[in-house]
Amino acid sequence: MATVIGPGRVGLALSRCCQKVYGNQPLMIGRGQQVPTHTLTPILVTTRNCSLQEVFRQTPKDLQADLVFFQNGFISPTLREHGCADNTQVLLYLSASADGDTKDGKLTVACGRWANETARILKAGGIACSVVGQEQFSICQAKKLLWAAIFWVLCHGLGEKSVGHVAELHREEVRRLVAELLPVALHLFAPESEGEPTADGSAPGPNAEGLVGPVTDKLCEYSLSIGAAVPDKGMALEEFEWRNGPLLRAAATPLHVEWLKRASCPRSLIEAFAAGQ
């Protein structure tokens, strides 16, 4: 049996998956509700990033190691703050409707103590999920961060286009942004990294030159699989602290900044994370 924190679209989809595995509905925890001391694990966390601090307040300390995080973006500092850096994390590639129906992006990966059980839950709902080690997961985290940071700025910078339109007709713009941002993202998720910027503002991290083409292809492939989707700009700005913000803070990324401005990202928000750019 499992527990789900966050009764939104993804939470509802996971609830359906759990029902297929365990034969009944999981316990659903909403805003302001405490996780019972003897709740069933794993505890699948599907809230927005901005609600993670509340999740830790909701969850008894001795159950926090059983939290499985489905959030996008750079949440590593929050997990470290609460002693949960080694918790199971899932990079979820799917679109979920309001009634819980899903479309699988076929790139979902999981890593950590509860990864195998989480993969079993997802697969019961028709969502493919690979279980990988920490080194491979770090690379996957960098890719997912780039999708979340790049596609909304291109979609809105080009005039509210769909992700499929961008992947099909503007692949070169995607590739150029991947080339600039991939070394930064790999640095952020490197096990020894605390997400600190380099002293000279240059792009840190390993040489990503050989990965730029394959990563661009994967991001575009996923975007074409959900081609009609147009990223929610409001949500992207709400989650800026975990999406584009860490990339801006870690290194000088002038092309990235240019596209943020084209997407009408508030200048004050850019400047808050990119002092001197």
BALOBA-1460 file (C-alpha; in Angstrom, 3 decimals):
// residues 277
<rec num="1" residu="m" x="0.000" y="0.000" z="0.000"/>
<rec num="2" residu="a" x="1.096" y="3.618" z="-0.453"/>
<rec num="3" residu="t" x="0.166" y="7.170" z="0.513"/>
<rec num="4" residu="v" x="-0.127" y="10.156" z="-1.825"/>
<rec num="5" residu="i" x="0.503" y="13.766" z="-0.763"/>
<rec num="6" residu="g" x="-1.013" y="16.221" z="-3.231"/>
<rec num="7" residu="p" x="-4.468" y="15.449" z="-4.675"/>
<rec num="8" residu="g" x="-3.898" y="17.252" z="-7.971"/>
<rec num="9" residu="r" x="-3.732" y="15.841" z="-11.501"/>
<rec num="10" residu="v" x="-0.581" y="13.813" z="-10.968"/>
<rec num="11" residu="g" x="-1.738" y="12.746" z="-7.513"/>
<rec num="12" residu="l" x="-5.019" y="11.496" z="-8.946"/>
<rec num="13" residu="a" x="-3.166" y="9.618" z="-11.696"/>
<rec num="14" residu="l" x="-0.891" y="7.960" z="-9.129"/>
<rec num="15" residu="s" x="-3.901" y="7.099" z="-6.983"/>
<rec num="16" residu="r" x="-5.324" y="5.153" z="-9.919"/>
<rec num="17" residu="c" x="-2.006" y="3.377" z="-10.403"/>
<rec num="18" residu="c" x="-1.916" y="2.420" z="-6.711"/>
<rec num="19" residu="q" x="-5.446" y="1.075" z="-6.884"/>
<rec num="20" residu="k" x="-4.410" y="-1.274" z="-9.687"/>
<rec num="21" residu="v" x="-1.416" y="-2.537" z="-7.681"/>
<rec num="22" residu="y" x="-2.920" y="-2.796" z="-4.198"/>
<rec num="23" residu="g" x="-6.620" y="-3.286" z="-4.921"/>
<rec num="24" residu="n" x="-7.838" y="-0.185" z="-3.097"/>
<rec num="25" residu="q" x="-7.365" y="3.568" z="-3.005"/>
<rec num="26" residu="p" x="-4.270" y="4.953" z="-1.270"/>
<rec num="27" residu="l" x="-4.570" y="7.440" z="1.549"/>
<rec num="28" residu="m" x="-4.680" y="10.939" z="0.002"/>
<rec num="29" residu="i" x="-3.186" y="13.810" z="2.018"/>
<rec num="30" residu="g" x="-4.182" y="17.361" z="1.123"/>
<rec num="31" residu="r" x="-3.072" y="20.823" z="2.182"/>
<rec num="32" residu="g" x="-3.092" y="21.296" z="5.948"/>
<rec num="33" residu="q" x="-3.557" y="17.597" z="6.726"/>
<rec num="34" residu="q" x="-1.030" y="15.695" z="8.818"/>
<rec num="35" residu="v" x="0.409" y="12.398" z="7.650"/>
<rec num="36" residu="p" x="-0.676" y="9.771" z="10.219"/>
<rec num="37" residu="t" x="2.105" y="8.315" z="12.349"/>
<rec num="38" residu="h" x="1.406" y="4.790" z="11.131"/>
<rec num="39" residu="t" x="0.714" y="5.639" z="7.496"/>
<rec num="40" residu="l" x="1.541" y="3.155" z="4.755"/>
<rec num="41" residu="t" x="4.688" y="3.661" z="2.705"/>
<rec num="42" residu="p" x="6.036" y="4.703" z="0.262"/>
<rec num="43" residu="i" x="4.667" y="8.241" z="0.506"/>
<rec num="44" residu="l" x="4.387" y="9.704" z="-2.997"/>
<rec num="45" residu="v" x="4.780" y="13.501" z="-2.991"/>
<rec num="46" residu="t" x="3.155" y="15.209" z="-5.994"/>
<rec num="47" residu="t" x="2.796" y="18.770" z="-4.707"/>
<rec num="48" residu="r" x="4.271" y="21.862" z="-6.334"/>
<rec num="49" residu="n" x="7.809" y="22.744" z="-5.337"/>
<rec num="50" residu="c" x="6.630" y="25.712" z="-3.290"/>
<rec num="51" residu="s" x="4.715" y="23.315" z="-1.012"/>
<rec num="52" residu="l" x="7.665" y="21.101" z="-0.079"/>
<rec num="53" residu="q" x="8.353" y="22.911" z="3.183"/>
<rec num="54" residu="e" x="4.758" y="22.225" z="4.181"/>
<rec num="55" residu="v" x="5.192" y="18.545" z="3.240"/>
<rec num="56" residu="f" x="8.055" y="18.257" z="5.728"/>
<rec num="57" residu="r" x="5.894" y="19.903" z="8.408"/>
<rec num="58" residu="q" x="3.058" y="17.486" z="7.608"/>
<rec num="59" residu="t" x="5.184" y="14.358" z="7.772"/>
<rec num="60" residu="p" x="6.464" y="12.811" z="11.047"/>
<rec num="61" residu="k" x="10.258" y="12.831" z="11.178"/>
<rec num="62" residu="d" x="10.544" y="9.048" z="11.291"/>
<rec num="63" residu="l" x="8.584" y="8.768" z="8.018"/>
<rec num="64" residu="q" x="10.475" y="11.387" z="6.027"/>
<rec num="65" residu="a" x="12.950" y="8.844" z="4.656"/>
<rec num="66" residu="d" x="9.941" y="7.198" z="2.949"/>
<rec num="67" residu="l" x="8.980" y="10.335" z="1.007"/>
<rec num="68" residu="v" x="9.229" y="9.868" z="-2.779"/>
<rec num="69" residu="f" x="9.572" y="13.168" z="-4.627"/>
<rec num="70" residu="f" x="8.025" y="13.700" z="-8.084"/>
<rec num="71" residu="q" x="8.924" y="17.398" z="-8.387"/>
<rec num="72" residu="n" x="10.681" y="18.968" z="-11.369"/>
<rec num="73" residu="g" x="13.600" y="21.330" z="-11.159"/>
<rec num="74" residu="f" x="16.489" y="21.837" z="-8.749"/>
<rec num="75" residu="i" x="15.060" y="20.799" z="-5.370"/>
<rec num="76" residu="s" x="18.345" y="19.400" z="-4.010"/>
<rec num="77" residu="p" x="18.948" y="22.277" z="-1.540"/>
<rec num="78" residu="t" x="15.514" y="21.744" z="0.053"/>
<rec num="79" residu="l" x="16.080" y="17.998" z="0.368"/>
<rec num="80" residu="r" x="19.542" y="18.544" z="1.910"/>
<rec num="81" residu="e" x="18.079" y="21.047" z="4.370"/>
<rec num="82" residu="h" x="15.798" y="18.332" z="5.761"/>
<rec num="83" residu="g" x="18.285" y="15.463" z="5.646"/>
<rec num="84" residu="c" x="16.535" y="13.849" z="2.660"/>
<rec num="85" residu="a" x="19.203" y="14.207" z="-0.028"/>
<rec num="86" residu="d" x="19.222" y="10.423" z="-0.518"/>
<rec num="87" residu="n" x="15.443" y="10.020" z="-0.727"/>
<rec num="88" residu="t" x="13.839" y="8.401" z="-3.745"/>
<rec num="89" residu="q" x="13.174" y="10.820" z="-6.590"/>
<rec num="90" residu="v" x="11.209" y="10.331" z="-9.793"/>
<rec num="91" residu="l" x="11.544" y="12.304" z="-13.017"/>
<rec num="92" residu="l" x="8.059" y="11.977" z="-14.426"/>
<rec num="93" residu="y" x="7.463" y="12.379" z="-18.145"/>
<rec num="94" residu="l" x="3.736" y="12.400" z="-18.769"/>
<rec num="95" residu="s" x="0.765" y="14.663" z="-19.243"/>
<rec num="96" residu="a" x="-2.163" y="14.202" z="-16.839"/>
<rec num="97" residu="s" x="-5.708" y="15.427" z="-17.384"/>
<rec num="98" residu="a" x="-8.028" y="16.723" z="-14.667"/>
<rec num="99" residu="d" x="-9.787" y="13.347" z="-14.463"/>
<rec num="100" residu="g" x="-6.526" y="11.451" z="-13.927"/>
<rec num="101" residu="d" x="-6.030" y="10.134" z="-17.456"/>
<rec num="102" residu="t" x="-2.391" y="10.127" z="-18.555"/>
<rec num="103" residu="k" x="-0.277" y="10.153" z="-21.685"/>
<rec num="104" residu="d" x="3.067" y="8.471" z="-21.149"/>
<rec num="105" residu="g" x="6.188" y="10.299" z="-22.316"/>
<rec num="106" residu="k" x="8.167" y="7.028" z="-21.991"/>
<rec num="107" residu="l" x="11.224" y="8.633" z="-20.386"/>
<rec num="108" residu="t" x="10.329" y="8.408" z="-16.663"/>
<rec num="109" residu="v" x="13.165" y="7.324" z="-14.365"/>
<rec num="110" residu="a" x="13.441" y="6.685" z="-10.630"/>
<rec num="111" residu="c" x="16.361" y="6.399" z="-8.226"/>
<rec num="112" residu="g" x="16.565" y="5.485" z="-4.548"/>
<rec num="113" residu="r" x="15.273" y="3.171" z="-1.861"/>
<rec num="114" residu="w" x="11.667" y="3.074" z="-3.122"/>
<rec num="115" residu="a" x="12.516" y="3.229" z="-6.838"/>
<rec num="116" residu="n" x="11.549" y="-0.373" z="-7.684"/>
<rec num="117" residu="e" x="8.211" y="-0.180" z="-5.878"/>
<rec num="118" residu="t" x="7.453" y="3.206" z="-7.432"/>
<rec num="119" residu="a" x="8.251" y="1.812" z="-10.889"/>
<rec num="120" residu="r" x="5.875" y="-1.083" z="-10.200"/>
<rec num="121" residu="i" x="3.105" y="1.365" z="-9.255"/>
<rec num="122" residu="l" x="3.641" y="3.464" z="-12.377"/>
<rec num="123" residu="k" x="3.818" y="0.467" z="-14.704"/>
<rec num="124" residu="a" x="0.458" y="-0.745" z="-13.383"/>
<rec num="125" residu="g" x="-0.984" y="2.463" z="-14.793"/>
<rec num="126" residu="g" x="0.727" y="2.087" z="-18.154"/>
<rec num="127" residu="i" x="3.586" y="4.478" z="-17.362"/>
<rec num="128" residu="a" x="7.014" y="3.107" z="-18.276"/>
<rec num="129" residu="c" x="9.643" y="3.774" z="-15.588"/>
<rec num="130" residu="s" x="13.332" y="2.815" z="-15.553"/>
<rec num="131" residu="v" x="15.244" y="2.389" z="-12.298"/>
<rec num="132" residu="v" x="18.768" y="3.832" z="-12.482"/>
<rec num="133" residu="g" x="21.750" y="4.491" z="-10.225"/>
<rec num="134" residu="q" x="22.681" y="7.899" z="-8.841"/>
<rec num="135" residu="e" x="25.251" y="8.796" z="-11.500"/>
<rec num="136" residu="q" x="22.854" y="8.142" z="-14.366"/>
<rec num="137" residu="f" x="20.018" y="9.811" z="-12.469"/>
<rec num="138" residu="s" x="22.061" y="13.002" z="-12.122"/>
<rec num="139" residu="i" x="22.365" y="13.189" z="-15.907"/>
<rec num="140" residu="c" x="18.619" y="12.565" z="-16.230"/>
<rec num="141" residu="q" x="17.940" y="15.350" z="-13.721"/>
<rec num="142" residu="a" x="20.006" y="17.754" z="-15.823"/>
<rec num="143" residu="k" x="18.012" y="16.810" z="-18.944"/>
<rec num="144" residu="k" x="14.664" y="17.262" z="-17.201"/>
<rec num="145" residu="l" x="15.697" y="20.630" z="-15.786"/>
<rec num="146" residu="l" x="16.654" y="21.759" z="-19.284"/>
<rec num="147" residu="w" x="13.273" y="20.749" z="-20.681"/>
<rec num="148" residu="a" x="11.486" y="22.660" z="-17.910"/>
<rec num="149" residu="a" x="13.725" y="25.725" z="-18.365"/>
<rec num="150" residu="i" x="14.042" y="25.825" z="-22.159"/>
<rec num="151" residu="f" x="10.699" y="24.919" z="-23.667"/>
<rec num="152" residu="w" x="8.516" y="27.415" z="-21.864"/>
<rec num="153" residu="v" x="10.792" y="30.321" z="-22.817"/>
<rec num="154" residu="l" x="10.905" y="29.239" z="-26.461"/>
<rec num="155" residu="c" x="7.164" y="28.582" z="-26.645"/>
<rec num="156" residu="h" x="6.315" y="32.000" z="-25.232"/>
<rec num="157" residu="g" x="9.266" y="33.821" z="-26.781"/>
<rec num="158" residu="l" x="8.054" y="32.657" z="-30.182"/>
<rec num="159" residu="g" x="4.468" y="33.736" z="-29.553"/>
<rec num="160" residu="e" x="2.741" y="31.085" z="-27.392"/>
<rec num="161" residu="k" x="3.618" y="28.186" z="-29.664"/>
<rec num="162" residu="s" x="3.194" y="24.534" z="-28.673"/>
<rec num="163" residu="v" x="6.117" y="22.368" z="-27.599"/>
<rec num="164" residu="g" x="5.605" y="20.299" z="-30.746"/>
<rec num="165" residu="h" x="5.896" y="23.404" z="-32.919"/>
<rec num="166" residu="v" x="9.165" y="24.347" z="-31.205"/>
<rec num="167" residu="a" x="10.587" y="20.811" z="-31.474"/>
<rec num="168" residu="e" x="9.684" y="20.540" z="-35.148"/>
<rec num="169" residu="l" x="10.490" y="24.012" z="-36.468"/>
<rec num="170" residu="h" x="12.945" y="25.517" z="-33.979"/>
<rec num="171" residu="r" x="15.252" y="22.619" z="-33.118"/>
<rec num="172" residu="e" x="18.342" y="24.763" z="-33.729"/>
<rec num="173" residu="e" x="17.223" y="27.226" z="-31.034"/>
<rec num="174" residu="v" x="16.717" y="24.272" z="-28.685"/>
<rec num="175" residu="r" x="20.206" y="22.960" z="-29.529"/>
<rec num="176" residu="r" x="21.871" y="26.336" z="-28.899"/>
<rec num="177" residu="l" x="20.237" y="26.641" z="-25.488"/>
<rec num="178" residu="v" x="21.144" y="23.058" z="-24.618"/>
<rec num="179" residu="a" x="24.764" y="23.782" z="-25.600"/>
<rec num="180" residu="e" x="24.861" y="26.770" z="-23.246"/>
<rec num="181" residu="l" x="22.927" y="25.307" z="-20.320"/>
<rec num="182" residu="l" x="23.829" y="21.600" z="-20.229"/>
<rec num="183" residu="p" x="27.270" y="22.050" z="-18.583"/>
<rec num="184" residu="v" x="25.625" y="24.256" z="-15.951"/>
<rec num="185" residu="a" x="22.858" y="21.736" z="-15.263"/>
<rec num="186" residu="l" x="25.338" y="18.862" z="-14.993"/>
<rec num="187" residu="h" x="27.289" y="20.926" z="-12.470"/>
<rec num="188" residu="l" x="24.171" y="21.571" z="-10.391"/>
<rec num="189" residu="f" x="23.337" y="17.875" z="-10.093"/>
<rec num="190" residu="a" x="26.882" y="16.550" z="-9.676"/>
<rec num="191" residu="p" x="27.044" y="14.648" z="-6.338"/>
<rec num="192" residu="e" x="29.864" y="16.855" z="-5.035"/>
<rec num="193" residu="s" x="28.148" y="20.113" z="-6.059"/>
<rec num="194" residu="e" x="26.224" y="22.446" z="-3.790"/>
<rec num="195" residu="g" x="24.977" y="24.425" z="-6.788"/>
<rec num="196" residu="e" x="27.485" y="27.204" z="-6.187"/>
<rec num="197" residu="p" x="28.489" y="29.505" z="-9.084"/>
<rec num="198" residu="t" x="32.017" y="29.565" z="-10.441"/>
<rec num="199" residu="a" x="34.262" y="32.418" z="-9.421"/>
<rec num="200" residu="d" x="34.522" y="33.858" z="-12.939"/>
<rec num="201" residu="g" x="30.915" y="33.210" z="-13.958"/>
<rec num="202" residu="s" x="31.925" y="30.701" z="-16.650"/>
<rec num="203" residu="a" x="29.951" y="27.552" z="-17.346"/>
<rec num="204" residu="p" x="31.058" y="24.976" z="-14.743"/>
<rec num="205" residu="g" x="30.800" y="21.213" z="-14.821"/>
<rec num="206" residu="p" x="32.021" y="18.499" z="-17.168"/>
<rec num="207" residu="n" x="32.562" y="18.887" z="-20.889"/>
<rec num="208" residu="a" x="29.102" y="18.298" z="-22.316"/>
<rec num="209" residu="e" x="29.965" y="18.818" z="-25.982"/>
<rec num="210" residu="g" x="29.335" y="15.195" z="-26.935"/>
<rec num="211" residu="l" x="25.991" y="15.177" z="-25.153"/>
<rec num="212" residu="v" x="24.456" y="18.261" z="-26.749"/>
<rec num="213" residu="g" x="23.107" y="16.484" z="-29.826"/>
<rec num="214" residu="p" x="21.658" y="13.441" z="-28.006"/>
<rec num="215" residu="v" x="20.098" y="15.600" z="-25.274"/>
<rec num="216" residu="t" x="18.548" y="17.935" z="-27.863"/>
<rec num="217" residu="d" x="17.102" y="14.908" z="-29.666"/>
<rec num="218" residu="k" x="15.616" y="13.479" z="-26.454"/>
<rec num="219" residu="l" x="14.040" y="16.787" z="-25.407"/>
<rec num="220" residu="c" x="12.530" y="17.287" z="-28.847"/>
<rec num="221" residu="e" x="11.364" y="13.671" z="-29.021"/>
<rec num="222" residu="y" x="9.485" y="14.092" z="-25.733"/>
<rec num="223" residu="s" x="8.036" y="17.414" z="-26.860"/>
<rec num="224" residu="l" x="6.724" y="15.861" z="-30.058"/>
<rec num="225" residu="s" x="5.071" y="13.089" z="-28.012"/>
<rec num="226" residu="i" x="2.960" y="15.764" z="-26.253"/>
<rec num="227" residu="g" x="3.057" y="18.091" z="-29.249"/>
<rec num="228" residu="a" x="-0.112" y="20.118" z="-28.609"/>
<rec num="229" residu="a" x="0.928" y="21.179" z="-25.101"/>
<rec num="230" residu="v" x="1.709" y="24.835" z="-24.408"/>
<rec num="231" residu="p" x="3.633" y="25.309" z="-21.132"/>
<rec num="232" residu="d" x="1.898" y="27.367" z="-18.465"/>
<rec num="233" residu="k" x="3.929" y="30.579" z="-18.244"/>
<rec num="234" residu="g" x="2.412" y="31.506" z="-14.895"/>
<rec num="235" residu="m" x="3.522" y="28.205" z="-13.384"/>
<rec num="236" residu="a" x="6.977" y="28.571" z="-14.933"/>
<rec num="237" residu="l" x="7.375" y="31.960" z="-13.255"/>
<rec num="238" residu="e" x="6.053" y="30.599" z="-9.957"/>
<rec num="239" residu="e" x="8.651" y="27.825" z="-10.165"/>
<rec num="240" residu="f" x="11.441" y="30.088" z="-11.449"/>
<rec num="241" residu="e" x="13.384" y="29.509" z="-8.229"/>
<rec num="242" residu="w" x="13.699" y="25.815" z="-9.143"/>
<rec num="243" residu="r" x="13.786" y="26.021" z="-12.967"/>
<rec num="244" residu="n" x="15.667" y="28.880" z="-14.624"/>
<rec num="245" residu="g" x="16.857" y="30.538" z="-11.431"/>
<rec num="246" residu="p" x="19.536" y="27.985" z="-10.459"/>
<rec num="247" residu="l" x="20.955" y="28.052" z="-13.984"/>
<rec num="248" residu="l" x="21.192" y="31.852" z="-13.898"/>
<rec num="249" residu="r" x="22.798" y="31.814" z="-10.479"/>
<rec num="250" residu="a" x="25.405" y="29.160" z="-11.344"/>
<rec num="251" residu="a" x="26.955" y="30.745" z="-14.449"/>
<rec num="252" residu="a" x="26.700" y="33.485" z="-17.054"/>
<rec num="253" residu="t" x="24.134" y="32.305" z="-19.634"/>
<rec num="254" residu="p" x="23.610" y="35.196" z="-22.082"/>
<rec num="255" residu="l" x="21.529" y="33.311" z="-24.670"/>
<rec num="256" residu="h" x="19.317" y="32.017" z="-21.881"/>
<rec num="257" residu="v" x="18.835" y="35.575" z="-20.609"/>
<rec num="258" residu="e" x="18.034" y="36.792" z="-24.122"/>
<rec num="259" residu="w" x="15.237" y="34.240" z="-24.505"/>
<rec num="260" residu="l" x="13.876" y="34.963" z="-21.029"/>
<rec num="261" residu="k" x="13.506" y="38.595" z="-22.063"/>
<rec num="262" residu="r" x="11.825" y="37.577" z="-25.335"/>
<rec num="263" residu="a" x="9.361" y="35.518" z="-23.306"/>
<rec num="264" residu="s" x="8.583" y="38.672" z="-21.252"/>
<rec num="265" residu="c" x="10.014" y="37.255" z="-18.050"/>
<rec num="266" residu="p" x="10.058" y="40.137" z="-15.527"/>
<rec num="267" residu="r" x="13.457" y="41.836" z="-15.611"/>
<rec num="268" residu="s" x="13.462" y="42.031" z="-11.808"/>
<rec num="269" residu="l" x="13.201" y="38.248" z="-11.606"/>
<rec num="270" residu="i" x="16.086" y="37.746" z="-14.015"/>
<rec num="271" residu="e" x="18.241" y="40.257" z="-12.174"/>
<rec num="272" residu="a" x="17.497" y="38.653" z="-8.808"/>
<rec num="273" residu="f" x="19.195" y="35.449" z="-9.960"/>
<rec num="274" residu="a" x="21.664" y="36.773" z="-12.536"/>
<rec num="275" residu="a" x="23.510" y="39.618" z="-10.898"/>
<rec num="276" residu="g" x="25.955" y="41.105" z="-13.382"/>
<rec num="277" residu="q" x="24.518" y="39.425" z="-16.502"/>
